[in-house]
Amino acid sequence: MPRSIRTVAAATAAATVLLPAAPAGASPAAVPGSAVPLSAAPTSAAPAYKGLPDGTKQAKTLVIGVDGTRYDKLAAADAPNLKALMAGGMTATSNLYANPLAPTLSGPGWSTIATGVWPDKHQVKDNAFTGARFDLYPDFASRLETADPATSTLVIGSWNPITGNVFNGKADLRIAESENDAKTAADAADYLAHGNPDAAFLHFDGVDEAGHASGGASAQYAAAIHTVDTLVGQVVQAVKSRATYGSEDWLIVVTTDHGHTDAGGHGGNSANERQTFVIADGAGYPAGSRRYDVKPVDIAPTVLRHEGAAIDPAWRLDGQPIDEIVPDAFDALRPALQGRVDETGIPAGVKGWTHTPPSGWSIDNSRMPSGGVTEWRGWAFATDEFWSATQLGQGRETNVRARDVFAVADSDEWDDKAHGAGQFDSTLVSPAYPVAGLGRATLSFATDYKVDGPQTGDVYVVFDDGAPQLVKSYRADLNTVEHLPVTVPAGATTARLQFRYTGTNSAFWTVDQVSFGA
C-alpha cells in the first residue's frame, strides 16, 4: 500500500512479527524479525503449534479480509475460489458510510468489521487510530477470549495495523506480515492445516495496492483479484485438509473494508468507494443465496454467535448475528422498486424507490403541496444505493443503521423542483399492532434524523380509534436504534404509529425495522 495512504503512527516494523496478546486499547511494539513468547497471553493453554494454543471448539470460524475490493469487479473477475464460496453460501452487498461518519479508509473499515459497531461508536476516523475506543468496543477475538480463555484465536495481517491496532487486545497469536500476501496465505494455511485455531482472521492487501497503483477499473486491479483468489483457495484447501474437518462446523466469511475509484484511491463518498460485501459459507447459509440486509458490521456478532459466546446487550453492538436478521415489511418492496423520474443524476435503469407502501402501511400526504421532485413527494421507500446518490456530501451516507429498503422523508431533495405553496408535510402510518393485555410496550426502530433548516419529526401512537399521543419529538440530529417505552391504556386492543415529518428545504428523516410490542 502506498505509504501516503496507509502510513500509521503505530505501524509495526516491516518484518514478520509474532505478537502475544496485549491489553485492550494498547498498540504493542513490534520487534523486527523476532518471535515474542506467549507468556503474557491471557490463556493458560500450552502452545500446541508454533505458539498457537490448541483450540477446544467444534465450531470453527475463518474470516478473510480482502482489502479495497469492489464487488462489481469481483463479480466480473476470474476468481473461481471466491465464487465457489459464493455459490456454496450467502452473498450480501451493501454500501459503507462516508464522511461525516468516517471516510472510506482502512482504519475505520477494519475496525467496524472487528468490533461490530459503526465509526460513531468505535471512533476510528482515519488510519492513525487517534481516539479509538477499543476499550469500549474490543475486537471479536478479544471478546471470544474474555468469554472463554480456552478459545484459540489467530490474527494474520498483511497490513500491519491489523495486528498492531485493530486486533490489539487478547488474541492468542498475531502475525504482522508487512504487505506480503503470499506469506500471509502460507502462514495461515500452515496454522489452519496443522494447528487448531477456533477463530482466525486473515487480511490480504494486494488488491488495494493495485487499486492505488493502477485504478479500480484497470487490468492490474482485475489481475490482483485473481491473485488473491488463488491465495484464498490455498487457505480454504488447508481448512478442508484437516483430519478433523468432517467433524467440525466451519464458517468461512469473506469481506472488504472499502472500494476504489476507477482512477484509483478511496476515502470519499462515491458509489465505487463505498462498495462492500459479505460472503458467508457454512451451515445455515443457503447455497447461492443473495441478501441486501447484511452488512460488514454483522460479522463480529456472527463470529461470536457461531463460537458460542453470549452477546450482552450492554455491549451496544450495531451488528447482529446474520441468522438473527429478519427482513422487515419494507424489504419486501425491493422487487417493485422503480427507476428515476426527476432524479437525473442517478443512472438510468437503477431501481430504488417507490411510494407504494407494504401491506398495512399507508402514507398521509393530505398536507403535502403539489409538485416537487416526484421521488420524494412525501414519505418514500428507498434503497441506500438510490437515495444516497441523489446528492453526495449531504449526510445521506450516514444512514448505516437502516437495512435494505427503508422509509425516508427528504424535504431537501423534494424542494429541488418547483412545487405548490407550503412546506413538506407527510405522515407515515403503521399497521395496527395488537396490544390487548399489555400494560407497557416498546417501540423500536432504526432512525437517522438530520437537520439542515426548519423541520420537525414527531412520533405518535394511536390506540384503537383514539387521539394521537406524542411518543417523541425530534429536533436535533440523531442516528441510532430507538427503544421507546409506551404505556398502553387499560382496555386498548390495537395501536398504530404515526411518523410525521415537516421541513422547509431542510434535511431528512429515515425510519426502518419498526416493531411495537412487549
C-alpha positions in Angstrom: 0.0 0.0 0.0 1.4 3.4 -0.8 2.7 5.0 2.4 1.0 8.2 1.6 -2.3 6.4 2.0 -1.6 3.8 4.6 1.1 5.2 6.9 0.1 4.8 10.6 1.8 6.3 13.5 1.8 3.0 15.4 2.6 0.9 12.3 4.8 -2.1 13.1 8.2 -2.8 11.5 8.4 -4.2 8.0 9.2 -7.8 9.0 7.1 -10.8 10.1 6.5 -10.4 13.9 4.7 -12.8 16.2 2.7 -10.8 18.7 1.3 -12.1 22.0 -1.9 -10.7 23.5 -1.7 -7.1 24.8 -4.1 -5.1 27.0 -7.2 -3.9 25.2 -6.6 -0.5 23.6 -2.8 -0.8 23.6 -0.7 -0.6 20.5 2.0 -3.3 21.1 5.5 -2.6 19.9 6.8 -4.9 17.2 10.3 -6.3 17.3 11.6 -6.7 13.7 12.4 -10.3 12.8 11.8 -11.8 16.3 9.2 -14.1 17.8 7.8 -12.8 21.1 6.9 -15.6 23.5 3.3 -16.0 24.6 4.0 -15.9 28.3 2.0 -12.7 28.5 -1.0 -14.2 26.8 -4.2 -14.4 29.0 -4.7 -18.1 28.3 -3.2 -20.9 30.4 -3.2 -23.4 27.5 0.2 -24.5 26.4 1.2 -23.6 22.9 0.3 -26.5 20.7 1.6 -25.5 17.3 4.2 -22.7 16.7 2.9 -20.5 19.5 -0.8 -21.1 18.9 -2.7 -22.7 21.7 -4.7 -25.8 20.9 -8.4 -25.0 20.2 -11.2 -26.5 22.2 -14.3 -25.9 20.0 -16.1 -28.0 17.3 -17.3 -24.7 15.8 -14.6 -23.0 13.8 -14.6 -19.6 12.1 -12.3 -18.2 9.4 -12.8 -14.5 8.4 -10.8 -13.4 5.3 -10.5 -9.7 4.6 -9.6 -8.7 1.1 -8.6 -5.0 1.3 -10.0 -2.5 -1.1 -12.1 -4.9 -3.3 -15.0 -3.6 -5.3 -17.9 -6.1 -5.6 -18.6 -5.3 -9.2 -15.0 -6.0 -10.2 -15.0 -9.2 -8.1 -18.2 -10.4 -9.8 -16.5 -9.8 -13.2 -13.1 -11.3 -12.3 -11.5 -14.6 -12.8 -12.0 -15.7 -9.2 -13.1 -19.3 -9.0 -12.4 -19.8 -5.3 -14.2 -16.8 -4.1 -17.1 -17.6 -6.4 -17.2 -21.2 -5.1 -17.7 -19.8 -1.7 -20.5 -17.5 -3.1 -22.1 -20.5 -4.8 -22.0 -22.6 -1.7 -23.3 -19.9 0.7 -24.7 -16.4 1.0 -23.5 -13.2 -0.7 -24.7 -9.8 0.7 -23.9 -6.4 -0.9 -24.3 -3.0 0.8 -22.8 0.4 0.9 -20.4 1.8 3.5 -20.7 5.1 5.4 -18.8 8.1 4.3 -18.0 11.5 5.9 -19.1 12.9 8.2 -19.4 9.5 9.9 -15.9 8.5 8.7 -14.1 8.4 5.4 -13.8 5.2 3.4 -10.4 4.3 4.7 -9.0 1.1 6.0 -8.7 2.1 9.7 -12.4 2.8 10.1 -13.4 -0.1 7.8 -11.5 -2.9 9.5 -12.3 -1.5 13.0 -16.0 -1.7 12.1 -15.6 -5.3 10.9 -13.6 -6.3 14.0 -15.8 -4.6 16.6 -19.3 -4.9 15.3 -20.1 -1.2 15.7 -20.0 1.8 13.3 -17.4 4.5 13.5 -19.6 6.9 15.6 -19.0 4.3 18.4 -15.5 2.9 17.9 -14.3 6.4 16.9 -11.7 5.3 14.4 -11.9 8.0 11.8 -8.6 7.5 9.9 -5.5 5.3 9.7 -3.8 6.9 12.7 -6.4 5.4 15.1 -6.3 8.5 17.3 -9.1 8.5 19.8 -10.1 4.9 19.1 -12.4 3.4 21.7 -11.4 -0.2 21.6 -11.6 -0.1 25.4 -15.4 0.1 25.0 -15.7 -1.8 21.8 -13.0 -4.5 21.6 -12.4 -6.8 18.6 -14.2 -10.1 18.4 -11.1 -12.1 19.2 -10.8 -10.3 22.5 -14.4 -10.9 23.2 -14.0 -14.6 22.5 -11.0 -14.8 24.8 -12.9 -12.9 27.6 -15.9 -15.3 27.2 -13.7 -18.4 27.2 -9.9 -18.1 27.6 -9.5 -21.6 26.3 -10.6 -20.4 22.8 -7.7 -20.4 20.3 -7.6 -17.1 18.3 -5.3 -16.3 15.4 -4.9 -13.0 13.5 -2.6 -12.6 10.5 -2.5 -9.3 8.6 -0.6 -8.1 5.5 -1.3 -4.6 6.7 0.5 -4.3 10.0 -2.1 -2.1 11.8 -4.5 -5.1 11.6 -2.4 -6.8 14.3 -1.0 -3.6 15.8 -4.1 -1.6 16.2 -7.4 -3.2 15.1 -6.9 -6.7 16.8 -4.7 -5.3 19.5 -6.2 -7.0 22.6 -6.4 -10.6 23.7 -5.9 -12.7 20.6 -3.6 -15.6 21.3 -1.3 -15.0 18.3 -1.0 -12.1 15.9 1.4 -12.1 13.0 2.2 -8.9 11.1 3.2 -9.8 7.5 4.2 -6.4 6.2 2.3 -6.3 2.9 3.3 -9.9 2.0 0.1 -11.6 0.9 1.9 -14.8 -0.2 3.4 -15.1 3.3 0.0 -14.3 4.9 -1.5 -17.2 2.9 1.3 -19.6 3.6 1.3 -19.0 7.3 -2.4 -19.1 7.5 -2.5 -22.4 5.6 0.1 -23.8 7.9 -1.7 -22.9 11.1 -5.1 -24.0 9.7 -3.9 -27.3 8.4 -1.6 -28.3 11.2 -2.7 -26.2 14.2 -6.1 -26.0 15.8 -7.4 -22.4 15.9 -11.0 -21.9 16.9 -11.3 -18.4 15.2 -9.0 -16.9 12.7 -8.9 -13.5 10.9 -6.7 -13.1 7.8 -6.0 -9.9 5.9 -4.8 -9.6 2.3 -3.5 -6.3 0.9 -2.7 -6.8 -2.8 -6.0 -5.8 -4.3 -5.9 -2.4 -2.6 -2.3 -1.9 -3.6 -3.3 -2.5 -7.2 -6.2 -0.1 -6.9 -3.9 2.7 -5.6 -1.2 2.0 -8.3 -3.4 1.4 -11.3 -7.0 2.2 -10.5 -10.1 0.2 -9.8 -11.0 -0.1 -13.5 -7.6 -1.4 -14.5 -6.5 -4.7 -15.8 -4.0 -4.8 -12.9 -6.8 -4.5 -10.4 -8.6 -7.4 -12.0 -5.4 -9.4 -12.0 -4.9 -8.7 -8.3 -8.3 -10.1 -7.6 -7.3 -13.2 -9.4 -4.1 -13.4 -7.5 -5.8 -13.1 -4.1 -8.4 -15.6 -5.2 -5.6 -18.1 -5.6 -4.4 -17.4 -2.1 -7.9 -17.7 -0.7 -8.1 -21.1 -2.4 -4.9 -22.1 -0.8 -6.2 -21.2 2.7 -9.6 -22.8 2.2 -7.9 -26.0 1.0 -5.8 -26.0 4.1 -9.1 -25.9 6.2 -10.6 -28.8 4.2 -7.3 -30.9 4.5 -7.7 -31.1 8.3 -8.0 -34.6 9.6 -10.9 -33.4 11.8 -12.6 -31.3 9.2 -15.5 -33.7 8.7 -16.5 -33.4 12.4 -16.1 -29.7 12.6 -18.6 -26.9 12.0 -16.7 -24.4 9.8 -18.0 -20.9 8.9 -15.9 -19.1 6.3 -16.6 -15.3 5.8 -15.0 -13.0 3.2 -15.4 -9.3 3.2 -13.7 -6.0 2.4 -13.2 -2.6 4.1 -13.9 -0.3 1.1 -13.8 0.0 -2.7 -11.9 2.2 -5.1 -12.5 4.8 -7.7 -11.9 3.9 -11.3 -8.8 6.1 -11.3 -7.6 4.7 -8.0 -8.0 5.8 -4.4 -10.6 5.9 -1.7 -11.7 7.9 1.2 -14.5 9.7 -0.5 -18.2 9.1 -0.8 -18.6 7.9 -4.4 -20.6 4.7 -5.0 -17.4 2.8 -6.1 -15.6 3.8 -2.9 -18.5 2.7 -0.7 -18.9 -0.7 -2.3 -18.7 -3.6 0.2 -19.8 -7.2 0.5 -20.1 -10.2 2.9 -19.7 -13.8 1.7 -20.6 -16.4 4.3 -20.2 -20.2 3.6 -21.3 -22.6 6.3 -24.2 -24.5 7.8 -27.4 -22.5 7.6 -26.4 -20.3 4.6 -28.4 -21.4 1.6 -26.3 -22.2 -1.5 -26.2 -19.3 -3.9 -28.4 -17.1 -1.7 -28.3 -13.3 -2.1 -29.2 -10.7 0.6 -29.2 -6.9 0.9 -29.8 -6.6 4.7 -26.5 -7.9 5.9 -23.5 -5.6 6.4 -19.9 -5.9 7.5 -20.8 -4.7 11.0 -22.7 -8.0 11.4 -19.5 -10.1 11.0 -18.2 -9.7 14.6 -21.5 -10.8 16.3 -21.9 -13.6 13.8 -18.5 -14.9 14.8 -19.4 -14.6 18.5 -22.6 -16.4 17.9 -21.0 -19.2 15.9 -18.3 -19.7 18.6 -20.9 -19.9 21.3 -20.1 -16.6 23.1 -23.2 -14.9 24.6 -23.8 -11.4 23.3 -24.5 -8.9 26.0 -27.0 -6.1 25.1 -24.9 -3.8 27.3 -22.2 -4.0 24.6 -24.4 -1.9 22.3 -23.3 -3.7 19.2 -24.7 -2.3 16.0 -24.4 -5.6 14.1 -26.4 -8.7 14.6 -25.7 -12.4 14.0 -26.7 -12.9 10.4 -29.1 -15.8 11.2 -31.0 -13.4 13.5 -31.5 -10.6 10.9 -35.1 -10.8 9.8 -36.3 -8.9 6.8 -39.0 -6.3 7.6 -42.1 -5.3 5.7 -40.2 -2.5 3.8 -37.7 -5.0 2.4 -40.5 -6.9 0.7 -40.8 -3.9 -1.6 -37.5 -4.4 -3.4 -38.9 -6.3 -6.4 -41.4 -3.5 -7.0 -38.9 -0.6 -6.8 -38.9 1.9 -9.7 -36.2 3.8 -11.6 -35.6 7.5 -11.6 -38.2 10.1 -12.7 -36.9 13.5 -11.7 -33.5 12.5 -10.2 -31.5 12.8 -13.4 -28.2 12.3 -11.6 -28.9 8.6 -10.9 -28.0 6.3 -13.7 -31.0 5.1 -15.9 -32.0 1.6 -15.1 -31.1 1.8 -11.4 -34.3 0.9 -9.4 -34.5 2.0 -5.9 -37.7 3.9 -4.8 -41.4 3.7 -4.5 -44.3 5.5 -2.9 -46.4 2.3 -2.6 -46.3 1.1 1.0 -46.2 -2.5 2.1 -49.4 -4.2 3.2 -51.0 -2.5 6.3 -48.8 0.7 6.0 -50.1 4.0 4.5 -48.8 7.5 3.8 -50.9 10.6 4.6 -50.0 13.3 2.1 -53.1 15.4 2.7 -50.9 18.3 3.8 -48.3 18.0 1.1 -48.2 20.7 -1.6 -48.4 19.6 -5.2 -45.2 19.3 -7.3 -41.7 19.0 -6.1 -39.3 16.1 -7.0 -41.5 13.1 -7.7 -39.4 10.5 -6.0 -39.6 12.4 -2.6 -43.0 13.9 -2.6 -44.0 12.7 0.9 -42.6 9.6 2.6 -41.0 7.2 0.2 -39.4 3.7 0.4 -35.9 3.5 -1.0 -32.5 1.7 -1.0 -29.3 3.4 0.0 -27.7 3.0 -3.4 -30.5 5.0 -4.9 -31.3 7.6 -2.2 -27.7 8.4 -1.2 -26.7 9.0 -4.8 -29.3 11.8 -5.2 -26.7 14.3 -4.0 -23.4 13.4 -2.3 -21.9 15.1 0.7 -25.2 16.0 2.4 -25.1 13.3 5.1 -27.2 10.6 3.5 -24.1 8.4 3.7 -24.6 8.2 7.5 -27.8 6.1 7.2 -25.9 3.0 8.2 -28.4 1.5 10.7 -31.1 1.1 8.1 -31.1 -2.3 6.2 -32.1 -3.0 2.6 -35.3 -0.9 1.9 -36.2 1.8 4.4 -38.7 4.7 4.7 -37.4 8.2 4.1 -38.8 11.7 4.2 -36.4 14.1 2.4 -37.5 17.8 2.3 -34.2 18.9 0.8 -34.4 16.8 -2.4 -38.2 17.3 -2.7 -37.6 21.1 -2.7 -35.2 20.9 -5.7 -38.2 21.2 -8.1 -40.9 23.8 -8.2 -43.9 23.0 -6.0 -47.1 24.5 -4.6 -47.1 26.8 -1.6 -46.3 25.3 1.7 -43.7 23.0 3.3 -43.1 19.3 3.1 -45.6 17.7 5.5 -46.2 13.9 5.3 -47.1 11.2 7.8 -46.1 7.5 7.6 -48.8 5.3 9.3 -48.1 1.8 10.5 -50.4 -1.2 10.6 -52.4 -2.0 13.7 -50.3 -3.8 16.3 -52.1 -6.0 18.9 -51.7 -4.7 22.4 -54.6 -6.4 24.4 -53.5 -7.3 27.8 -50.3 -5.2 27.7 -49.6 -2.6 30.3 -46.4 -1.4 28.6 -45.0 -1.8 25.1 -41.7 -0.9 23.5 -41.5 0.9 20.2 -38.2 0.1 18.4 -36.9 1.4 15.1 -33.7 2.4 13.4 -33.5 6.1 12.5 -31.3 8.7 11.1 -32.6 12.2 11.7 -30.6 15.1 10.2 -31.4 18.8 10.4 -30.3 21.5 8.0 -33.0 24.1 8.3 -36.6 24.3 9.6 -38.0 20.9 10.1 -39.8 18.7 12.7 -40.1 15.0 13.3 -42.8 13.6 15.7 -43.8 10.0 16.6 -47.3 9.4 17.7 -49.2 6.3 18.8 -53.0 5.9 18.3 -54.7 3.3 20.5 -57.8 1.9 18.8 -59.7 5.0 17.4 -58.4 7.4 19.9 -56.5 10.7 19.5 -52.8 10.6 18.6 -50.5 10.6 21.6 -47.0 12.0 21.2 -44.2 9.5 21.9 -41.2 11.5 21.0 -40.2 14.7 19.1 -37.0 15.1 17.1 -35.4 18.5 16.6 -31.7 17.7 16.6 -29.5 15.2 14.7 -29.8 11.6 15.9 -28.5 8.4 14.4 -29.4 5.4 16.4 -31.8 2.5 17.1 -34.6 3.7 19.3 -36.2 1.6 22.1 -39.0 3.8 23.4 -41.3 2.7 26.3 -45.0 3.3 25.7 -47.8 3.0 28.3 -50.8 1.0 27.0 -54.1 2.2 28.3 -56.3 -0.3 30.0 -58.7 -2.0 27.6 -56.8 -1.0 24.4 -56.6 -3.7 21.8 -54.6 -2.1 18.9 -52.0 0.6 18.4 -51.0 2.4 15.2 -47.9 4.5 14.8 -47.5 7.8 13.0 -44.2 9.3 11.9 -44.9 12.9 10.9 -42.2 14.9 9.2 -42.3 18.6 8.1 -39.5 20.5 6.5 -38.6 23.6 4.5 -35.7 22.7 2.3 -34.0 21.1 5.3 -32.6 17.6 5.5 -34.2 14.2 6.1 -35.6 11.5 8.4 -35.2 7.8 7.8 -37.1 5.0 9.6 -36.6 1.3 9.4 -37.1 -2.0 11.2 -40.2 -0.8 13.1 -41.6 -3.0 15.8 -44.1 -2.5 18.6 -45.0 -4.9 21.4 -43.9 -6.4 24.7 
